[in-house]
Amino acid sequence: MAYFNLIKLNATSSTNNYIKVKRSKGACKDGDLVWTKHQTSGRGQSDKSWQSEANNSLSLSIYKTFEKESPKHPFEISCAVACAIIRTLHSIGIPELNIKWPNDILSCNHKIGGILIENTYKYSRLNETIIGLGLNINQEKFDSLPHARSLFMITKRKWDIETVLNSLIQSFENVLISDLSNHLKANLAEFNLSLWRKKKPSKFYGSEGIFEAIPLEVTQEGNLLISDLEGALERTIDLNQARMLYSKETVLRSPV
């Protein structure tokens, strides 16, 4: 675990924001990993809030720079991290794991974690990234979130948060010190093996409202290849066009 510089916080509004403030002061170093059991104002994709309960969840953020070779596609980072999380959770006995495009971690068709990647560019080149992860560990209920679960709710056992953290750190180190571009093909294949509802009719929400399509695979750019229900017409979509819905999810606002 020599790559990471671990920074434990008793509580913080957001581990990603903590790194941003640290970076603005010129105090960030490649490999800084900030973690807490109490994140008060976490964010998910598209500025959605992340609900977590003090001392029953894990929030962490990693600061990584690309001084020499940067990924050809930003999705390479998300892909590698998602695969590392899936491998870790599988190794500790979490069942029926999937990745809901683009960045939700699922067990038994319920969301147990989410990834938030925030990239910074310099001269049109990906220069640095902040990798955020929220993972529900021992929380016993989620108000108004029927699709959310915790490791405890899935397995019916309490988990030591720092033990889970150490397992994740080992997996993250393995992927983040490697050349992401060289491993993209293998990581993408692994990502697509775990793709939630792959080749099954699924609901989406986009500019055209709610529609049904069949997710086929994620491309190296991070877009989702879908087909119509007859399998005749294929097209790719990105997050600005549509997002996948959980079966019990209620659409209350615009997807973008």
C-alpha positions, -999 to 999 in steps of 0.1 A, spaced: 0 0 0 30 23 -5 14 42 -33 -13 58 -12 -9 85 14 -39 78 37 -57 108 52 -85 99 77 -112 124 85 -136 121 114 -162 139 92 -163 160 61 -189 174 38 -174 157 8 -141 138 3 -139 150 -33 -144 186 -22 -117 181 6 -92 172 -21 -102 201 -43 -96 226 -15 -63 208 -7 -53 210 -43 -62 247 -45 -36 254 -18 -10 234 -37 -9 208 -10 -21 177 -30 2 149 -40 -3 120 -64 -17 91 -43 -34 111 -16 -64 90 -4 -89 108 18 -115 86 36 -142 90 63 -170 71 79 -191 103 80 -197 123 48 -224 149 53 -230 163 18 -218 137 -6 -226 140 -44 -233 115 -71 -235 118 -108 -251 150 -122 -249 166 -87 -273 142 -72 -270 139 -34 -255 108 -19 -273 96 13 -250 80 39 -253 73 76 -225 83 100 -202 54 110 -222 30 88 -208 39 54 -174 45 37 -166 75 16 -132 79 -1 -115 100 -27 -82 95 -45 -61 122 -62 -41 110 -92 -20 129 -116 -9 120 -151 25 137 -156 37 115 -185 11 94 -201 -26 102 -197 -55 79 -206 -66 82 -242 -102 81 -230 -113 94 -196 -136 64 -192 -105 43 -188 -103 56 -152 -139 48 -143 -137 14 -160 -106 4 -141 -119 16 -108 -153 -1 -112 -137 -34 -120 -114 -31 -90 -144 -25 -68 -163 -55 -82 -132 -77 -77 -128 -66 -41 -165 -71 -32 -165 -105 -49 -134 -115 -29 -151 -107 4 -183 -126 -4 -207 -100 -17 -232 -118 -41 -246 -110 -75 -225 -80 -83 -231 -57 -113 -222 -23 -127 -252 -1 -137 -240 21 -165 -221 43 -160 -210 42 -124 -233 25 -99 -222 -6 -80 -250 -31 -75 -256 -63 -55 -287 -84 -60 -301 -56 -83 -298 -30 -56 -274 0 -54 -247 -4 -27 -221 21 -40 -214 48 -65 -184 63 -83 -178 100 -90 -148 108 -113 -138 145 -117 -112 151 -143 -90 182 -149 -75 191 -183 -45 212 -192 -38 222 -228 -66 197 -238 -48 169 -221 -62 150 -191 -39 162 -163 -53 149 -131 -83 132 -116 -102 129 -84 -118 94 -79 -146 94 -54 -164 63 -40 -193 60 -17 -201 25 -3 -230 16 19 -216 -7 46 -238 -12 77 -267 11 71 -300 -7 79 -325 15 60 -327 42 33 -355 67 34 -372 72 0 -345 52 -18 -361 18 -26 -332 8 -49 -305 13 -22 -291 -14 0 -260 -18 22 -235 -48 26 -253 -55 59 -288 -56 43 -275 -79 15 -254 -103 37 -272 -100 71 -238 -94 88 -220 -64 102 -188 -54 84 -156 -37 97 -153 -6 76 -116 -4 78 -112 -40 67 -133 -33 36 -112 -1 30 -79 -20 31 -92 -46 6 -103 -18 -17 -69 0 -14 -51 -31 -25 -72 -34 -56 -70 3 -64 -32 2 -61 -31 -26 -86 -50 -7 -113 -39 29 -107 -1 23 -109 -5 5 -142 -9 19 -177 -46 23 -180 -46 25 -218 -27 -8 -221 -52 -25 -198 -84 -10 -214 -93 -40 -235 -92 -64 -205 -109 -39 -181 -136 -31 -207 -143 -68 -212 -146 -73 -174 -168 -42 -171 -191 -56 -198 -193 -90 -182 -207 -72 -151 -230 -48 -170 -264 -47 -153 -293 -59 -174 -271 -67 -204 -291 -79 -233 -324 -75 -213 -352 -50 -220 -346 -21 -197 -361 13 -190 -343 46 -198 -351 83 -193 -340 109 -218 -351 139 -238 -378 118 -254 -391 107 -220 -392 72 -207 -383 46 -233 -373 9 -234 -342 -5 -251 -318 -34 -247 -283 -25 -233 -256 -44 -253 -222 -32 -242 -202 -1 -231 -178 13 -256 -142 24 -248 -154 60 -248 -179 51 -220 -210 53 -241 -237 26 -240 -246 6 -271 -283 -2 -271 -308 -17 -295 -345 -15 -299 -366 -43 -284 -365 -62 -317 -328 -60 -318 -329 -45 -352 -317 -9 -346 -285 -2 -327 -272 32 -315 -249 46 -288 -261 70 -261 -241 91 -236 -252 105 -202 -264 137 -219 -289 117 -239 -304 92 -214 -298 73 -182 -309 38 -171 -337 36 -146 -341 13 -116 -374 -7 -117 -389 13 -88 -373 46 -96 -397 76 -101 -386 103 -126 -390 137 -110 -367 159 -130 -347 163 -162 -319 137 -166 -293 164 -175 
